[in-house]
Every structure is written in C-alpha cells, then in structure tokens.
Amino acid sequence: MAATPYFILSPNLILSVIGLIHGEDKTVATPPQDWREASVNVVIPALNEEKNIVLCLASLLHQTLKPNNIILVDDGSKDLTIAHAIAFCRENHLNITIIHRDHPIGKTPTIKRQAREFTSDVEFIIDSDTILESPNYIQRVVEELYKGVGIASACGTILPIRDKDRKAMIQSPEVVKFTQKFPDADMYLKQDPFHIFARKVSNLYREVLYLFLQKFIYHGQMVFFGSIVNPVGCAVAYKREYIKNLFDKYEPILGDDLTNSEDIFIGFALLKEGYRNIQLMDVYARSQEPEIERIPHELYMWSSSFFQSCYYFDDLVRSPFKSFKSYLHHKKAQKLHNKEIQKKRKIAEPYRQAFGEGLTMQYGRPMGWVIFVSLLEKTFFPATLFAMIILQLWEGLLLTVLFETIASVTILAYINKTKRLEYLFKGILVTPIRYASILFDFVTMFRFAKDIWLGKKKGWRK
C-alpha cells in the first residue's frame, strides 16, 4: 500500500481520473494457458501467530479452487502456532506441510525458497494474520493471472479485519470444532477498553485509506496502464517461474537484503521486466492491522521500501524523461513491422508490451509515470507542509488542508454509493491521522537519506 502517498489531491489522482475517462484497452485476451490446469501451492509465512493461524486456515477450507499443497513456513515461532495448525488441519482433514525454522530469517527468503523448492505453476502467498473473505478469492486471482503472459501477479481488494469479522470466523463450524477439542486455544484479541479503542481507530483509518486507494487510485491505474505498482503482499498469487527467475537474478547482487517490504521490491522488479501486477475489485481478503500505536513503524516500513525500490529501479523512475524517445520508437516499429508483428503474434493481450530490462533502461515503462509522480508526492508535499508550519503560514496551511479534505471526503463518498453519508463522516474523522502520516513521511525521507548518503547502508530486509 506504499506506492501512493496519503495526500488525496495529487498527481496520482489526476492520472487515475485520466485513466477512468480514457477507458481500458479493448483488446480481447487470448489466454496462453487454461487457468483450470494450473497447479497452485498456498504458502503461509508465520511467526508467533497462534491467535491467527487457525482463522487463516479456516478461510482456505471454503475456497472454490482447492490448492495442490498448503505449506506453513514457521519462521522460528516460540508459541503454539505449529501445534494449532496441525490440530486444526487434523480435525478438518486438511493436508498441510510444515516447514519449521529454528530462528527467523524473514518473509523474503520464504517466498524465494518455496519458488525454488516446489514446482507448482502458481505460488499463492497469504499472511497468517489474513483471511480470505471471498470464497472464490484464489480462483479469481489464478483465473486473472492466466489471462496473459505479461501478468505476473494478481491480488484482490484488501480491507482490515474488524472485531466482528474475527468473532464470525471463531464461531464458524470448523473453528468451533477445533476449540471444542482445544478449549485453551484463545483466538480473541485483548478486550480491555484501551485495546478495543486502539483497534477501532486503526481499522477506521486503514479502511478509509484502503478503499480510496484501491477503489479509486489503483482502479484508475488498472484501467489506464493495466497494472498497479506492486501487489498487496498479504494475499497475492504469483506465477512461480517469474518469481524464481526474479530471485535468481537479484540474489547474487543483493542476497536477501532487498527492501523493508518484499512485495514492493517484487512489484518494481516485475515492472522492470515489462510484466504487470493486477488487482481485482470483486474479491476480498481481510488482514489484521496493527493497533494505532504501531502504525508509525509500519508506515516507515512501507514508505522506506518505496524509496529503496526507487533507488534500486531508478530506470523506472526516469520513465517520463524517456517518453518522447519511447513514443518515436513505438511509432517507427508500428509503421515498419505492424503487419509482420500481427502475423507472428498468436496471443492477443491487453496492455501488451515487450519484455526485458534493456527496454526499460532505454525507453522506460508506462507504469514509471505512476512511480515518478508518487515519488514527487512523497517528497514535496510533506516538505511543503513542514515548511508552512516552520514559516507559520497558517492561512495557506488551513486552506490546503480544508480544500484537500473536502476533495477527499467527496471522492470517498462517491465510491461508496450505498453508504455515502457514513463514509463522509469517516473521511473527516481520519483526516488528523492521515495528515500525521504525511508528515511522518518527512521523517522517513531523512532516515532513507541517512542510510544512503551518510551510512552507505543497503542491508534492507523484511
């Protein structure tokens, strides 16, 4: 969720509006392979998730597309994560493979190792604190994944797990069957007033942010460019061979020290090769969000990973400066080779583009525009707000916040047509948190600059 800053009235909004007005590529796709024939492995990275792992596994039971394997990779848990997983699967006749590590090595090596050690067509990654709300979630993302050779990843729409969602999962027949035999298994979060309030505030903020980004900004990007910057890593399907090749390429250079968020690095790396990251708006997953006091740390992880990926993949960032050269190249190729290309190309695909990082280095990529304007927003807008505060330009600051807030809540109400008044108020309520997060990006910029220019530190890993 880090590719777009939290400032609503932004160049990214303009790009998305242009995309929605322009409309999607009308090319009718010719799937290169029947998605029904694709083998799917579900990989669940977990570290001390005894309160969540059973709920995650229960959501897999209801999926219309059954995976070939479910692989729980326990990253050195010290609690009952493995015991609960084995017991639940035994009670519900669910086959599972457990990989246990003595000490944590991180999520990135987990994705890499499973891409190499197993031979499925699709590697579906789901975090252990995530539940698949839509029973056809895996089916839809796999189906979308095989609509074109250029699609490398696919995810659904992600929202926070509310306390009522957790309660409903705990009361489901499969989980009840488990808790009857293991009554000491506690899957409820802390129920004191402070923690309930902290979760509600966090979920309110994240719900508003996620809905705006996914239903408007990312939707516009999908229509315009056929991709988003990076998949949402808590419930995403990858073409396994693409991911394996990605790690084979970057491991000799970077090892496992990629960025502070693996899905952002993977998204950038796939874009550089000319692949696309797809997000679906018709299936949903819910992820457990950190309580309000932990949000600054997660914001740092997301934003710093975006800056780090921009540093690694600067050819993508410079795409707008190569656009004229790219345009001339495209027109020339179209004029000279269009008929020949159409004869050779047996697989039609919307948003089709040539693969290879060489072309990215020379001509950039369309999604580079999104990355470029996102980088501008993440640097200049927080800096502008901070400058207004330092210079005590209170009138300008007030007008900026007022105008931007009106625009944000109007759009939020528009995209939630059945609950417009509710989301109008929600948008107003989260405005102070949203602006605090924008100013926190200013801190993240300085930490990133310190790593690069002062500390020469690039040992980034999740």
C-alpha positions as CSV (number, residue, x, y, z in Angstrom):
1,M,0.0,0.0,0.0
2,A,3.0,2.3,-0.2
3,A,3.2,3.2,-3.8
4,T,0.7,6.1,-3.5
5,P,1.1,8.7,-0.8
6,Y,-1.7,9.6,1.6
7,F,-2.3,13.1,0.1
8,I,-5.6,12.8,-1.7
9,L,-5.5,15.7,-4.1
10,S,-2.4,14.7,-6.0
11,P,-0.9,14.0,-9.5
12,N,-1.7,10.3,-9.0
13,L,-5.3,11.2,-8.6
14,I,-5.1,13.1,-11.9
15,L,-3.5,10.1,-13.6
16,S,-6.3,7.8,-12.3
17,V,-9.0,10.2,-13.4
18,I,-7.5,10.4,-16.9
19,G,-7.3,6.6,-16.9
20,L,-11.0,6.2,-16.0
21,I,-12.0,8.8,-18.6
22,H,-9.7,7.2,-21.2
23,G,-11.1,3.7,-20.6
24,E,-9.4,0.3,-20.7
25,D,-7.6,-1.5,-23.5
26,K,-10.3,-3.2,-25.5
27,T,-8.1,-6.0,-26.8
28,V,-9.7,-9.3,-26.3
29,A,-7.3,-11.6,-24.4
30,T,-6.3,-15.0,-25.7
31,P,-5.2,-16.9,-22.5
32,P,-1.9,-18.6,-23.1
33,Q,-2.9,-21.5,-20.8
34,D,-6.2,-22.7,-19.3
35,W,-6.1,-21.5,-15.7
36,R,-8.0,-24.6,-14.6
37,E,-5.0,-26.7,-15.4
38,A,-2.6,-24.6,-13.3
39,S,-1.3,-26.2,-10.1
40,V,-1.5,-23.9,-7.0
41,N,0.6,-24.0,-3.8
42,V,-0.5,-21.9,-0.9
43,V,2.4,-20.7,1.2
44,I,1.7,-19.2,4.7
45,P,4.7,-17.4,6.3
46,A,4.1,-17.3,10.1
47,L,5.9,-16.1,13.2
48,N,4.2,-16.4,16.6
49,E,0.7,-16.4,15.1
50,E,-1.2,-18.8,17.4
51,K,-4.2,-16.4,17.6
52,N,-4.5,-16.1,13.8
53,I,-3.3,-19.2,12.1
54,V,-6.5,-21.2,12.7
55,L,-8.6,-18.4,11.2
56,C,-6.4,-18.2,8.2
57,L,-6.6,-22.0,7.6
58,A,-10.3,-22.0,8.1
59,S,-10.8,-19.4,5.3
60,L,-8.9,-21.7,3.0
61,L,-11.3,-24.5,3.6
62,H,-14.1,-22.6,1.9
63,Q,-12.2,-21.8,-1.3
64,T,-13.8,-22.9,-4.5
65,L,-10.4,-23.7,-6.0
66,K,-8.5,-26.1,-3.8
67,P,-4.7,-25.8,-3.8
68,N,-2.5,-28.7,-4.5
69,N,-0.5,-28.1,-1.4
70,I,-0.7,-25.9,1.7
71,I,2.7,-25.1,3.1
72,L,3.1,-23.4,6.5
73,V,6.5,-21.9,6.9
74,D,7.1,-21.3,10.6
75,D,9.8,-18.7,11.0
76,G,11.0,-19.8,14.4
77,S,7.8,-19.3,16.4
78,K,8.0,-19.6,20.2
79,D,4.3,-20.1,20.7
80,L,1.7,-22.7,19.7
81,T,1.4,-21.7,16.0
82,I,2.5,-25.1,14.7
83,A,0.5,-27.1,17.3
84,H,-2.7,-25.2,16.5
85,A,-2.2,-25.5,12.7
86,I,-1.6,-29.3,12.9
87,A,-4.5,-29.8,15.2
88,F,-6.9,-27.8,13.2
89,C,-5.9,-29.5,9.9
90,R,-6.2,-32.9,11.5
91,E,-9.7,-32.1,12.8
92,N,-10.8,-30.8,9.4
93,H,-9.0,-33.3,7.2
94,L,-6.9,-30.6,5.6
95,N,-3.5,-31.7,4.2
96,I,-0.6,-29.4,5.3
97,T,3.1,-29.4,5.0
98,I,5.0,-27.8,8.0
99,I,8.4,-26.2,7.5
100,H,9.9,-25.2,10.8
101,R,12.9,-23.0,11.3
102,D,14.9,-22.6,14.5
103,H,15.2,-18.9,14.1
104,P,13.6,-16.2,12.0
105,I,15.0,-15.4,8.5
106,G,12.2,-13.3,7.2
107,K,9.4,-13.4,4.6
108,T,11.5,-12.7,1.6
109,P,13.6,-15.9,1.9
110,T,10.4,-17.8,2.4
111,I,9.0,-16.7,-0.9
112,K,12.3,-17.3,-2.6
113,R,12.8,-20.8,-1.2
114,Q,9.3,-22.0,-2.0
115,A,9.5,-20.7,-5.5
116,R,12.6,-22.9,-5.9
117,E,11.8,-26.0,-3.9
118,F,8.3,-26.6,-5.3
119,T,7.1,-26.9,-8.9
120,S,3.6,-25.5,-8.9
121,D,2.5,-23.1,-11.6
122,V,1.2,-20.6,-9.0
123,E,2.7,-19.6,-5.7
124,F,-0.1,-18.1,-3.6
125,I,1.2,-16.2,-0.6
126,I,-1.1,-15.5,2.3
127,D,0.0,-14.0,5.6
128,S,-1.0,-15.9,8.7
129,D,-3.0,-12.9,10.0
130,T,-5.1,-12.7,6.8
131,I,-8.4,-14.4,6.0
132,L,-9.9,-14.8,2.5
133,E,-13.4,-13.3,2.8
134,S,-14.5,-14.2,-0.7
135,P,-14.8,-18.0,-1.2
136,N,-13.7,-17.6,-4.8
137,Y,-10.6,-15.5,-4.0
138,I,-8.0,-17.9,-5.1
139,Q,-10.0,-19.0,-8.1
140,R,-10.4,-15.4,-9.4
141,V,-6.7,-14.4,-8.9
142,V,-5.5,-17.5,-10.6
143,E,-8.0,-17.0,-13.4
144,E,-6.8,-13.4,-13.9
145,L,-3.2,-14.5,-13.7
146,Y,-3.6,-16.6,-16.8
147,K,-5.3,-14.0,-19.0
148,G,-2.0,-13.0,-20.4
149,V,1.7,-13.9,-20.4
150,G,2.5,-10.4,-19.2
151,I,0.6,-10.8,-16.0
152,A,3.0,-11.8,-13.2
153,S,0.9,-11.2,-10.0
154,A,-2.7,-10.9,-9.0
155,C,-4.3,-9.9,-5.7
156,G,-7.8,-8.9,-4.6
157,T,-9.1,-6.0,-2.6
158,I,-7.7,-5.9,1.0
159,L,-9.5,-4.5,4.0
160,P,-8.9,-4.6,7.8
161,I,-10.2,-7.4,9.9
162,R,-12.7,-5.9,12.3
163,D,-13.5,-7.5,15.7
164,K,-16.9,-8.6,14.3
165,D,-15.1,-10.4,11.4
166,R,-12.8,-12.2,13.8
167,K,-15.8,-13.2,16.0
168,A,-17.7,-14.6,13.0
169,M,-14.7,-16.7,12.0
170,I,-14.2,-18.0,15.5
171,Q,-17.9,-19.0,15.6
172,S,-17.7,-20.8,12.2
173,P,-18.3,-24.6,12.4
174,E,-14.7,-25.6,11.6
175,V,-13.2,-23.4,14.2
176,V,-15.8,-24.4,16.8
177,K,-15.0,-28.0,16.1
178,F,-11.3,-27.2,16.8
179,T,-12.0,-25.1,20.0
180,Q,-14.2,-27.8,21.5
181,K,-11.3,-30.2,21.5
182,F,-8.7,-27.5,22.4
183,P,-10.6,-25.1,24.7
184,D,-7.3,-23.4,25.8
185,A,-6.8,-22.0,22.3
186,D,-7.6,-18.3,22.6
187,M,-8.1,-16.5,19.3
188,Y,-9.7,-13.3,20.7
189,L,-7.5,-10.2,20.9
190,K,-7.3,-8.1,24.1
191,Q,-10.8,-7.0,25.1
192,D,-10.0,-4.2,27.5
193,P,-11.4,-0.7,26.5
194,F,-7.9,0.7,25.6
195,H,-7.1,-2.1,23.0
196,I,-10.7,-2.1,21.6
197,F,-10.5,1.6,21.1
198,A,-7.0,1.4,19.6
199,R,-8.1,-1.3,17.1
200,K,-11.2,0.7,16.1
201,V,-9.2,3.8,15.4
202,S,-6.6,1.9,13.4
203,N,-9.2,0.0,11.4
204,L,-11.2,3.2,10.7
205,Y,-8.1,4.9,9.3
206,R,-7.0,1.9,7.3
207,E,-10.4,1.2,5.9
208,V,-10.8,4.7,4.6
209,L,-7.2,4.7,3.2
210,Y,-7.6,1.3,1.6
211,L,-10.9,2.0,0.0
212,F,-9.8,5.2,-1.5
213,L,-6.5,3.8,-2.8
214,Q,-7.9,0.5,-4.2
215,K,-11.4,1.6,-5.4
216,F,-10.3,4.9,-7.0
217,I,-6.5,5.4,-7.4
218,Y,-5.5,1.8,-8.1
219,H,-8.6,1.2,-10.1
220,G,-7.8,4.2,-12.4
221,Q,-4.2,2.9,-12.7
222,M,-5.5,-0.6,-13.7
223,V,-7.8,0.9,-16.4
224,F,-5.1,3.3,-17.7
225,F,-1.9,1.1,-17.5
226,G,-3.3,-2.4,-16.9
227,S,-1.3,-2.7,-13.7
228,I,-0.6,-1.3,-10.2
229,V,2.9,-0.7,-8.9
230,N,3.0,-3.7,-6.6
231,P,0.7,-6.4,-5.4
232,V,-0.7,-6.3,-1.9
233,G,1.5,-9.0,-0.3
234,C,-0.8,-10.4,2.3
235,A,-2.9,-12.4,-0.2
236,V,-1.3,-12.5,-3.7
237,A,-0.8,-15.1,-6.4
238,Y,2.4,-15.1,-8.4
239,K,3.5,-17.0,-11.4
240,R,6.0,-19.1,-9.7
241,E,8.5,-19.3,-12.5
242,Y,8.6,-15.5,-12.8
243,I,9.3,-15.2,-9.1
244,K,12.0,-17.9,-9.2
245,N,13.7,-16.1,-12.1
246,L,13.5,-12.8,-10.2
247,F,15.3,-14.2,-7.2
248,D,17.8,-16.0,-9.4
249,K,18.6,-12.6,-10.9
250,Y,18.8,-10.4,-7.8
251,E,20.1,-12.8,-5.1
252,P,23.7,-12.8,-6.5
253,I,23.6,-9.0,-6.3
254,L,21.6,-8.3,-3.1
255,G,21.3,-11.6,-1.3
256,D,18.1,-11.4,0.8
257,D,18.6,-7.8,1.7
258,L,16.0,-6.3,-0.7
259,T,13.8,-3.7,1.0
260,N,11.8,-3.3,4.1
261,S,8.7,-4.8,2.3
262,E,9.2,-7.7,-0.1
263,D,6.0,-7.1,-2.1
264,I,7.1,-3.6,-3.1
265,F,10.5,-4.8,-4.3
266,I,8.9,-7.7,-6.2
267,G,6.4,-5.4,-7.8
268,F,9.1,-3.0,-9.0
269,A,11.3,-5.8,-10.3
270,L,8.4,-7.3,-12.3
271,L,7.6,-4.0,-13.8
272,K,11.2,-3.5,-14.9
273,E,10.9,-6.8,-16.9
274,G,7.7,-5.5,-18.5
275,Y,5.3,-7.6,-16.5
276,R,2.1,-6.4,-14.9
277,N,0.6,-6.6,-11.4
278,I,-3.1,-7.0,-11.3
279,Q,-5.6,-6.1,-8.6
280,L,-9.2,-7.4,-8.7
281,M,-12.1,-5.3,-7.3
282,D,-14.6,-8.2,-7.0
283,V,-12.9,-10.4,-4.4
284,Y,-11.9,-9.5,-0.8
285,A,-9.4,-10.5,1.9
286,R,-9.1,-9.0,5.3
287,S,-5.8,-8.6,7.2
288,Q,-5.2,-7.9,10.9
289,E,-3.9,-4.3,11.2
290,P,-1.6,-3.0,13.9
291,E,-3.1,-1.0,16.6
292,I,-2.8,2.7,16.4
293,E,0.5,3.0,18.4
294,R,2.2,0.6,15.9
295,I,1.1,2.4,12.8
296,P,4.2,4.7,12.6
297,H,6.5,1.7,12.4
298,E,4.5,0.1,9.6
299,L,4.3,3.4,7.7
300,Y,8.1,3.6,7.9
301,M,8.4,0.1,6.6
302,W,6.1,0.8,3.6
303,S,7.4,4.3,2.7
304,S,11.1,3.4,3.2
305,S,10.6,0.3,1.0
306,F,9.1,2.6,-1.7
307,F,12.1,4.9,-1.5
308,Q,14.5,1.9,-1.5
309,S,12.9,0.4,-4.6
310,C,13.0,3.8,-6.4
311,Y,16.8,3.7,-5.6
312,Y,17.2,0.2,-7.0
313,F,15.0,0.7,-10.0
314,D,15.8,4.2,-11.0
315,D,15.3,3.4,-14.7
316,L,11.6,3.1,-13.9
317,V,11.5,6.4,-12.0
318,R,13.1,8.1,-15.1
319,S,10.4,6.8,-17.5
320,P,8.7,10.2,-18.0
321,F,12.0,11.6,-19.3
322,K,12.2,8.8,-21.9
323,S,8.6,9.1,-23.0
324,F,9.3,11.1,-26.2
325,K,12.0,8.6,-27.2
326,S,9.7,5.7,-26.4
327,Y,6.9,7.3,-28.5
328,L,9.1,7.7,-31.5
329,H,10.4,4.1,-31.2
330,H,6.8,2.8,-30.9
331,K,5.6,4.7,-33.9
332,K,8.5,3.6,-36.0
333,A,8.1,0.0,-35.0
334,Q,4.4,0.2,-35.6
335,K,4.9,1.6,-39.1
336,L,7.6,-0.8,-40.2
337,H,6.6,-4.0,-38.6
338,N,2.9,-3.8,-37.6
339,K,1.7,-6.3,-40.2
340,E,4.5,-8.7,-39.6
341,I,4.1,-8.5,-35.8
342,Q,0.4,-9.2,-36.1
343,K,1.0,-12.3,-38.1
344,K,3.6,-13.6,-35.6
345,R,1.7,-12.7,-32.5
346,K,-0.7,-15.6,-31.8
347,I,-1.6,-14.5,-28.3
348,A,-3.6,-11.2,-28.0
349,E,-3.3,-9.4,-24.7
350,P,-4.4,-6.0,-23.4
351,Y,-1.6,-3.6,-22.5
352,R,0.9,-5.9,-24.2
353,Q,4.5,-4.6,-24.1
354,A,7.8,-6.1,-24.9
355,F,9.7,-7.8,-22.1
356,G,13.2,-7.2,-20.8
357,E,15.0,-4.7,-18.6
358,G,17.0,-3.5,-21.6
359,L,13.9,-1.9,-23.0
360,T,13.1,-0.3,-19.6
361,M,16.6,1.2,-19.4
362,Q,16.3,2.6,-22.8
363,Y,12.6,3.6,-23.1
364,G,11.1,3.3,-19.6
365,R,7.7,1.8,-18.8
366,P,4.2,3.3,-18.8
367,M,3.9,2.5,-15.0
368,G,7.0,4.6,-14.5
369,W,4.8,7.6,-14.7
370,V,2.9,6.4,-11.6
371,I,6.2,5.8,-9.7
372,F,7.6,9.1,-10.7
373,V,4.6,11.2,-9.6
374,S,4.3,9.1,-6.4
375,L,7.9,9.9,-5.6
376,L,7.3,13.6,-6.2
377,E,4.3,13.5,-3.8
378,K,6.1,11.6,-1.1
379,T,8.9,14.2,-1.1
380,F,7.4,17.6,-2.0
381,F,4.1,17.5,-0.3
382,P,5.3,16.6,3.2
383,A,8.2,19.1,2.7
384,T,5.7,21.8,1.8
385,L,3.5,21.1,4.8
386,F,6.5,21.2,7.1
387,A,7.7,24.4,5.5
388,M,4.3,26.0,6.1
389,I,4.5,25.0,9.7
390,I,8.0,26.3,10.2
391,L,7.3,29.6,8.4
392,Q,3.9,29.9,10.3
393,L,1.9,30.2,7.0
394,W,-1.2,29.3,8.9
395,E,-3.7,30.7,6.3
396,G,-2.1,28.8,3.4
397,L,-1.9,25.6,5.6
398,L,-5.5,25.9,6.6
399,L,-6.8,26.4,3.0
400,T,-4.7,23.5,1.8
401,V,-6.0,21.1,4.5
402,L,-9.6,22.3,4.0
403,F,-9.6,22.1,0.2
404,E,-7.9,18.7,0.2
405,T,-10.2,17.3,2.9
406,I,-13.3,18.4,1.0
407,A,-11.9,16.7,-2.1
408,S,-11.0,13.5,-0.3
409,V,-14.3,13.0,1.5
410,T,-16.3,13.8,-1.6
411,I,-14.4,11.1,-3.6
412,L,-14.7,8.7,-0.7
413,A,-18.5,9.2,-0.5
414,Y,-18.7,8.8,-4.3
415,I,-17.0,5.4,-4.4
416,N,-19.2,4.1,-1.5
417,K,-22.5,4.7,-3.1
418,T,-24.6,2.7,-0.7
419,K,-23.1,4.3,2.4
420,R,-22.2,7.8,1.3
421,L,-23.1,9.7,4.5
422,E,-21.2,7.1,6.7
423,Y,-18.0,7.4,4.7
424,L,-18.3,11.2,4.5
425,F,-18.0,11.3,8.3
426,K,-15.4,8.6,8.4
427,G,-13.3,10.6,5.9
428,I,-13.5,13.7,8.2
429,L,-12.7,11.7,11.3
430,V,-9.4,10.2,9.9
431,T,-8.1,13.4,8.5
432,P,-5.9,14.2,11.5
433,I,-4.3,10.7,11.4
434,R,-3.9,11.0,7.6
435,Y,-2.0,14.3,7.9
436,A,0.1,13.0,10.7
437,S,1.1,10.1,8.4
438,I,2.0,12.5,5.7
439,L,4.4,14.4,8.0
440,F,5.8,11.1,9.1
441,D,6.9,10.5,5.5
442,F,9.1,13.5,6.0
443,V,10.9,11.6,8.8
444,T,11.2,8.6,6.6
445,M,12.8,10.6,3.8
446,F,15.6,11.7,6.2
447,R,16.1,8.2,7.5
448,F,16.4,6.9,4.0
449,A,18.8,9.7,3.0
450,K,20.9,8.9,6.1
451,D,21.1,5.3,5.1
452,I,22.2,6.0,1.5
453,W,24.4,9.1,1.7
454,L,25.8,9.1,5.2
455,G,25.7,5.4,6.4
456,K,26.2,3.8,2.9
457,K,23.8,1.2,4.3
458,K,21.8,-1.0,2.0
459,G,21.2,-4.0,4.2
460,W,17.4,-3.8,3.9
461,R,15.4,-6.9,4.6
462,K,11.9,-8.0,5.6
